Amino acid sequence: MFDQEPFGSLEIERLLPNLRGEGFINKKKIEIPYSIPGDKYTVYKFGKRKIFFKWQAEHLEKRSASPLCSKFGECGGCAGQHLAYSSQFALKSAPVLKELQNVKLEKTQTSPASSQYSYRNRMDFAVFPNRVIGLRMAGNFRRIIPLETCPIQSDWANEEMRVLPKILEAFPDLEYDRKKETGFLKYITLRKSVFTEDSLSIFTFTEDFRTSPLLEEVSEKVKEISLAKNIVFCFNRRKGEVSASGEALAIRGNSFLEEEIWGRKFKVPFDGFFQPNPKEFLQILEFIRANLIGSGTLVDLFCGSGFFSLLFGESFSHILGIDIVPSSVSAGEESLQKEFPEKKIEFLAFDLFHKKGMAKMSSADLPWQDSVVIADPPRSGLSPELCSFLNENPVKQLFYVSCNPENLLRDSKLLEEGYEMSQFLLCDPFPQTPHMEAVALFLPKNR
């Protein structure tokens, strides 16, 4: 397979929490995706300054599950379709539960996923020349694996994927070529509401397509072919590998998706974040609802379009939301003012990871000791500066929601000066991947 001498042979000895197999060659640990114990590989070593390995399977053990996706192992989207879900959950949760043994808690809960497929409400597909629509290859960002369907996304999204090639057939060379810098269409993003029938397809073009003579013709063809209730064209710079971002043009319906949870309606901007698996995320919401103590002020950090504020704001007279995305903040404030016209609503757009943002937090004249904070940061977690601020301004309750439970536990050590963790829930909105979701309740010390 490779025109060089092998580095050596290995047998997979165990599975890791990232769902990869681990083996050794001369005490050198090597991780191989999509493998299980007993698999045997011939390994080849490449590179000089930056070393990497490739491998060829010599023997594969029988898998405990049959992947639903024919491109599993090539596409970088899933990591665990070859494993029974019970094994996936046990592997992923093990390091978190082990770390929690060092924390004295009133209650620790785990909640496996009820559905292992057809759960994601958003998928972002790259578009490449020769009418290729798909996801990045595992381990190679520059190559795309063409996909006709994706088993972890909604049935509606798979129906939409089946008709999308007709658009590219109608307009040869519409796809953006990253090497030649020709063409226009870079990404297609599919978003489907879980609890309503709303749907949104987002086409990300290069910024110069905004003034192209083709724009109107492509718009008409997309409206003819697409099954989405809402269609958005957005435009950003040619070399920017960012989907669903930039100047937006709604060519059908709205530039947002409507979702509904517990009777509350949400407007999710085309470029805004929303939970990828709302059904499983209900476990997190039930945890918060069961433990929440109403107070004067709810502070919703990394608020997006006001998800937590809308669900729990009824128990508070003042709601403060903070997020870096202006469109999400604007949509959230509009929704909150309509839902709670009698309350004081403040939604602000600034960066909670920047010192200027922390300065704005410090200048907020709030009775912190009577406030409840819900923080749902990105995977990187809270910054040390924000943890210090929370320690210096201990709140009544701090709910920390995280899509990276290990970073939540890391940050819990930074919060030890002012808080103690009281309860913890670990759940799995992301079957077939190494990712999990968690929520912890922190209570102030010495109160």
N, C-alpha and C positions, 0 to 999 in steps of 0.2 A: 504493500500500500504506500509506504514511504521509501524514498530512495536513499536510505541511510541505515546504519546499524541501530538496532533497538537500544533504548536506555535500560530496558529490563522488562521483566514480567511481574505482574502482581495479581493477587486474589483479593476481592473485596471482603473485608473483615466485618464491617458494621455499617449501619446507616446513621447519618448525622441529622441534627435538627433541621438543616437546610434541605433535607430529603436526598442528599447525595451520598454515594457510597465512598468509603474510605479504605485505602490499601497502602502498603508500604513497599518501597524498593530501597534497600540499603538504609533503612531508618528514615528515608525521605517520604513524608506523608503526601499522598496524591488523592485528590477528590475527583470522582467521576460521576457526572450526572446520569440519571435514569438507570442506575445500576442497583443491584441488591447483593447481599452476602452470598459468596460462592461463585459469582461471576469472575472470569479470568480474562485479563487483557495484556496485550503487548504494548508497551509504552515507548514513545519516542520523545526525545528532548530537543527543543528548538530555542533559538535566541542566544545572544551573548550577554548583553547588559540586562535585558529583561527576559528572564527564562519562562517558557511556557511548555506545556506538554500536550501531545495528541496521543490517541490510542486506537487500537484495533481489537475488537472483541474476538476472543478465541473460544470462549465457552460462556453461555448464558443460562442461568438457572430459570426455572419456570416462574413467571410472575404471578402475584396474588390477585392481580386485577388486569382486565383488558382495556387499554386506552380507547376512549370513544373517538379520539381525533386521529385521523390517518397521518397527520404531520407531527404527532407527538414524538419528541426526540430531536426533531429538526427545529421547530418553532421554539423560541425562547419564552413563550407565554406561560407554560405550565411546567411543573417540576415533578408532580406526583401521580399522574394517571396510571402508572404501572404498579402502584401500591394500593392495597385495600385502605379505605378511608380511616378505619380504626387505627391502622398503623401510622398513617400520616398524622393524625391528631396526637397520638401518643408521642411520636418523635418531636413534633413541633412544641408541644407543651412541656416536655420534660425539663429543659433548662430553666424555664420560668418558674415551674413548681419547685424545683430544687433550690433556686435562689430565695423563694418565699419561705422556705423552712427556717431561714435566718431571721425572719420577721414575725413577731408575735402579733397575730391578727385575731379579731373577733370571728371573722368568717372569710373563707376562701372558696370560690365557686369556679367550676369549669363548665362550659357549654359547647359541645360539638355541633357542627352544622347539621341542619335538618335536611338540606338538599346539597348534593355535591356538584351538580351541573346546572346550567341555565340560570345562573344567579346574578351575573354582572349586569348592571344597568348602564355601563359606559365601556366602550372599547374604541381605541384609537388605532387606525390602520394606515400604514404608510402606502403611498402610491409611487410606483417606479415605472420606467419605460416598458413598453411592450405589454401594456394593460395589466400590470401586476398590482394587485391589492393584497396586502398581507401584513405579517408581523416580522419583527427582526429575528434573524437566525440566532439560535442559542450560541453565545460566544462570539458573534460576528455582527457588529452594529451595521456594517455596510451592506450586508446581504439581507434580502427579504424573502421569506417563505410565503409563496402565494397560498391564499386560503379562499375556499368557497363558502365555508361555514366555520363557526367556532363554538364548540359545545358548552363553554362556560358563559356565553352571552345569551340574551333572551331569544325566544323563538322569533319575535318580530325582527330583531336585528339580523338574524340569519336569513329571513325572507328578504330584507333590504339588501343584504350582501349579494343575493342571487341576481338581483336586477341591476346592480351598480355597473357591472361590466358593459352594459348596453350604452351607458354614457360615454365610456372610453372608446367603444366601437364607433360611435357617431362622430367623435372628434379625435382623429389620429394625432398623436404627439401632444395631446393635452397634458399628459403626465410630465411632471418636472424631472429633468435629467440632471442629477447632482454633479456629474462630471462635465457635461457640455454646457450646463446652465441654460438649457432651453426648456420650453414648455412652462406650465403654470401650476398644475394641481399637485400638491405635496402630501396631503393627508385627508382622510375621511373619518370623521368621528360619529359614532352612533350612540345615541342616548335614549333610553326607554324608561318611562315611569313604571314603577312596580305596582303601585296602588291606584293608578288611573290609567286611561288609555292613551295618554299623551306620548308623543314621540318626536325626536329631533335629530336630523341629519345635518352635520356641519362639514362643509367643504373648505379646506384651507388652501388658498392659492398664494402665489407670489404677489407682492404688492403692486407690481405693474399690470396685473390682470384687471385691476380696478378700472383702468382706463382703456382696456383692450376692446376693439370692435367685436370680439367674440363673446364678450360678457353677456349681452342680451340673448344671443342665440343659445349659449350654454345654459343660461337660466331657464329658458323655455323648455329645453330638452330635459333638464333635471326635474322640473316640475311635472313633466309628462311621465317620467319613469319612476321617480322616487315614491315610496310608500309612506314617507314621513308626513305627519301633520304639520310640522314646522321645519323649514329648511333655511339654513344660514350659510352665506358665503362669508368667509373672513380672509383678510389679506395681511401678510407680514413679509418681512424681508427674505430675499431669496435664500441666503445661507443660514437662516434661522431654522433649526430643526425643532420647532414647537408647533404642536397641533392646537386647533381651536383657540387661537389667540390672534389679536390684532383688530384692525378696523372691521366692523361687522355690517353686513347687509342682509336683512331678512327678506328672502324672495318669496316665501310663503309662510303665513302664520306669524308666529312670534320669534323673537331672538332668545327665548328662554323655554325651559321645560317646566311643566306644572307637576308637582308631586303632592301627595296627601298622606299624612301620618296622624293618627289619633284625631281625625276630623279637622286638622289644621292643614291649610294649603300653602305650598311653598313655590315660589318662583325661582327656579335655578337658572341663572344666566348661562348663555352658551359656553362661556369661558370660566364659569364658577365651579367650585368643588361641591360635590354631594356624596353621601355615603355610597360606595359601589354596590353594596348588598344590603338595602334597607331592611329586608325581612329578618336577617340574622342580627342586624344592628339593634333591633327591638329589644334584645337582651340587655344591651347597654342602657337603653332608655328606661327600661323597667327597673334596673338597678338604681338609676338616679332618682326616678320618681318615688321609689320605696324609701329612700333615705334623705330626700331633700327636705330642708327646713326653711319655710318661707321667711323672707327677711325684707329689709328695705330696698336693697340694691342687688341685682343680678349682674355680674360682670362676665360677659361671654367673650373669652379670648380666642383668637383665630376663628372668628364667628362665621366666616363665609357669608351666606345670605340670611343668617339669623336662625339657623336650624334649632339650636337649643333654646334660644330666646323665645321663639314662637311656641315651643312645646312647654316650657316651664315658666314663662314670663308672667303668667296669670297670678302667681304667688308673690309678685314683687311690685312695688310702686315705681321703681326706677330701673331701667334696663340700659346698660352700657355695652355696646358691641365694638370689637376692634378686629380689623383684618387688613391685610396689605392690598387686596384687590378692590379698587374703587367701585367697579360694577357690582360686585357682590355686596359691598357695604351699602350702596345706593338701593339695591333691590331689597336688602334686609330691612333697612330703615323704612322704606315704603310699606312693606308688609306689616311690620310691627306697629306703625302708626295707624294703619287700617284696623288691625286686630285689637289693639289696646289704645284707643284714642284718648282715654283719660289718664294714661301713664306718661311719665317723663321718659322719652326715648332719645338716646344718643348713639349714633353709629359713626365711628371714626375710621379713616383709612390711614394707617401708618404701619411701619415695620417693627414688630416686637423683637426682632433680632438686631436692631440697630440702636446705637446709643441715643440718637435723636428720639427714637420711639420710646425708649426707656425714660427719657426726660419728660416726654408727654405723659407717660404713665404716672410719674412722680408728681406732676403738676395737677393731676386729676384730684379735685377736692371731694373725696369720697370718705364716708365712714367705714373704713375697711373692716373694722372689727365686727360690724353688723352686716357685712356683705357676703354673698355666696359667689364663688368663682367656679366657672366651668371652663376648663382649658382643653382644647383639642388641637394640639400642634401638629405640624408635619412629622414625618418619620424621624427627623433629626432630634425631636424632643424639645424641651424647654432650654433656653440659654442659661448659663450660670448667672448672668446678670438678672434675668427675670426671676430665677429661683431666689436670689438674694433679696430682690424687691419684695417677694411674697413672704420671705422670712421676716423682713423688717416691718411688714404691714400684715400681720396675721389676720386671716379672714375667718368667718364663722365656719364655713365649710369650703374645702377645695376638692372638686371632682376633676381628676386628671384622666382624660380619655386618650388612648394612644394606639396607633396602628403599628407600633414597635414596642411591645411590652418590655423588652430588655432595656431599652432606653428609658422607659418609665421607671424601672427599678433603679437604673443608674441615677436618674434625677431625684428619686426618693431619698438618696443619701445626701444630696445637696439641700434637700428640704428639711433634714432632720433637726436643724437648729430651731425651727419654728413649729414643726408639725410632726405628728406621728400617723402612720398609715393605719386606718381602722378596718377597712374591708377591701376586697379585691375580687374582680370577676375576669376570667379569661375565656374568650369565645372565638369562634372561627368563621368570619364572614368570607374567607378566601380559600375554600377547598381547592386542592390540586396545586397550591403554591406553598412556599415556606412561611407565608405571612399569617399573623393572627391579630386580634384586637383585644384590648384590655381597658378596664376602668378601675381606678382606685379612689377611695374616699380618704382624704387627709383631714384630720382635725387638729386645731391649734393646741400646743402644749400649754400647761399651766393656766388653764382657763376653767 
